[in-house]
Every structure is written in C-alpha cells, then in structure tokens.
Amino acid sequence: MPYLIPNIVKQTRFKISTATIWISSIFLGLLSSVPQLASRDFNLAEAIVNAALTASFAVMMWYFNLYMLTRQSDKRRKQSISYSKLLSSLVFGLIVMFGLAWIQQLILSHIDFGPSMLMVEVRGILINLVFYMFLNLLQQNYENQHVSMELERIKNDNLGAQYELLKQQVNPHFLFNSLNTLKAMVETSDAHSIDFIIKLSSFYRFTLESRKLDLIHVREEMQILDAYIFLQNARFEGGFTFESELDESVMNTLIPPFSLQLLVENCLKHNIVSRSKPLAIKVYSEDGKIVIENPIQPKIGEKESLGVGLKNIDLRYKHLLEKHIDISEENNIFKIKLPLIHEYSHH
C-alpha cells in the first residue's frame, strides 16, 4: 500500500535531547578557543567571549534546524535533502553570525572587525552545515524506521484480515446439497432423517464455534469430519469409503479448523463417487505429517479446479507456522500432507 507512505512520513517527528544540544554547543565553544590557547598572545577575555558566542550560535542553529526539518509540509518529499531548507538555514546562520560578530566587536573593540567577522562567518557556515546534515541524516533514519514499522503493521493487519476471511469460508453449495438430501429423505420417510438433521445441526454448530479459533485439536476436527461424512454418506449412499488410522498421539496435536473437512470435500468434488466404483479416502500420519489420500477418479468433463480449498488451507498454515502443505500425485494416488502442530511448538 505505497500510497500510505507519504502520510506516515508526514506525521513522523523526532527529537534531540536538550542535554545533547547544550553539551555539544558548549563543547564547540571551547573547541573554537583552542587556537587562542596555543597562541603566544593569549587573551583570556577574548577566549571567553569567542567561546560564548560560538556556543550561543550553536544552540540557536540546533533549534532553528530542528524547526526547519520537522516543520510539516503537504508536499511529498522527492529528495533526501531539501535544498530550500538548507539555503534558509545558511542564510539565517549568516545573519545570526553577523549579529554575534558585531556583539563581539562591541565587547572587544580592539579587534579588527573585518578579518574577525570573516573568520566567524566561515566557522558559522561549517557548524551550520554539520548540524543540518547530521539532523537530516537522523531524520531520514527515523522516518525510515517509522515507515518500516507502519508497513509491517499494515502487513500484519492485512494478514489477520485475510486469515479471518479464510476461517469464515463456508461452501454454500454444501448447505444447498444437504437441504436437498434432507428433503428427499423426509419425502421418502427415511428412518435416518432425524439423525441427518442432528448431524447437520452439529456440523454448523462446529462451524460457528470454530470461527473464533485459529487451531483446534485433531480430535475435535475428526468430530467435525465425522458429522460431515455422515451427511455425505446420506447423499451419496455408499459411493465412497473413509478410513482413519490416526493414533492417540496425533489426535492430541493441533490443526486449523475444517482442514480435513475441506480436503475430504475436495476428494468428493473432483472425483467419481459411485456405488460401482466407491472412492476410497484414507487419512493417516507419516513422517510428522497428517496424510489424506484418495485414488484419482476424475469426473468426465470435469473443469479444471481453481484450488480454492487447498489454497485456503495452505494460506492458513503459512499464516500460523510459516509452513506450506505438501501436494503430490504418484501412481494415480493424490496425497495432501499437513504438518503436525504440537501445542508446545505453537506457543
């Protein structure tokens, strides 16, 4: 979202501590008097006045440059250095230094004003340039940090929003097909219609409850899957088989809600499901992963899948663990492998 960056920079402010300003200014004042200390004609009064004026100039330029660099502007910065602000700072510094040189002349009237003023102005320009470049570099670094932090926050917000949407994806066709199946069962006075209603109710109760959770135990996921398979068995009437070989240790691991249900739904959606050729779906664990597999029995005239269900699961694993699911196809067997998530590793 690059259009947000100007607003981020515009609101960015940085500060220099008062102690830093005053200590550095006093140090520069003392430093400016060093040549006089080494001179044979050393004059203490001249050294003190010179140090005081230099320190005063440094303090004023600190605050002036801070004001110039932190002043809000509606225009987006196109270059790292604002030459208009730099020119303004130099002009202001020259005026201030001229005034200070004049004060020096009043205090120390025996000094030749011309050479003294030239030396003071050159010193002021150098000090001003150092201050401006230092503050400009500091501001750039400060703004870059804030932009990076804000972009990271935006990225995390977007990922969180995307993840919430992923959790809330429910296939409306499933409800439509389930209601049609229920209608047919009621019309034929099927004895299992009551059980079908109970399982359908349980499935959607699981759906509503799981929306609040990022992860659930595999045991709970298998309860969801059990309700789903019961509903689908009523619809396909022996057109597929489901076998689970997950042991107790795997049941205690974690999984994003409806992951296995979506994978079984994919199996039924993209393969032939019939009594004459039942689709055998199997789930088991292998090498630290939950594996769900089925023989490839493509439907005649089946359109190419968009992979929405698999993408949903993969994005959820990436969001939670920075891991991806494995998808393979060997010997006419389609396999999906989901990384096991242990409670201690997740926390």
GICORQUI-V123427 format. One record per run of one state. SS is the DSSP state (a for helix, b for strand, c for the rest). FROM is the first residue (numbers start at 1). TO is the last residue. If there is no record, write none. Layout:
# GICORQUI-V123427
SS & FROM & TO
SS & FROM & TO
This chain:
# GICORQUI-V123427
c & 1 & 1
a & 2 & 10
c & 11 & 17
a & 18 & 32
c & 33 & 33
a & 34 & 37
c & 38 & 43
a & 44 & 70
c & 71 & 82
a & 83 & 107
c & 108 & 112
a & 113 & 167
c & 168 & 171
a & 172 & 187
c & 188 & 192
a & 193 & 210
c & 211 & 215
b & 216 & 217
a & 218 & 236
c & 237 & 239
b & 240 & 244
c & 245 & 247
a & 248 & 251
c & 252 & 253
b & 254 & 255
c & 256 & 258
a & 259 & 270
b & 271 & 271
c & 272 & 278
b & 279 & 286
c & 287 & 288
b & 289 & 295
c & 296 & 297
b & 298 & 298
c & 299 & 307
a & 308 & 321
c & 322 & 325
b & 326 & 330
c & 331 & 332
b & 333 & 339
c & 340 & 340
b & 341 & 341
c & 342 & 342
a & 343 & 346
c & 347 & 347
